[in-house]
Amino acid sequence: MRTQIVPRSIVAKRALEFAKPISMLLAELTSQYQLNATEQKRCCKTLKAIRVGHKQLARYFREHFGYKCCDEESRGRYLDWLEDEYQTICAMDIEPDSDD
């Protein structure tokens, strides 16, 4: 008997288990949710996309701030920068798309 299709939120959470390769995560999800070949491909694609996105985000942070948080002042500047970036992203998400 098949279980329910694996939710993307579960796939996303599992993708952040960096100690395990994608093939192992996919095998675990396949056995737990009894995925067919099409569902396995979808899960694998989603796992890869999340991992690539995480790498890009880490590179973006390093590019804009690097590893310069040695003291309280630099940590404060980093947190201020991070908050500004977050608010920029939130503002982009809130602005309605106009179809006009």
Secondary structure, 3 states (H helix, E strand, C coil): CCCCCCCHHHHHHHHCCCCCCHHHHHHHHHHHHCCCHHHHHHHHHHHHHHHHHHHHHHHHHHHHCCCCCCCHHHHHHHHHHHHHHHHHHHHHHHCCCCCC
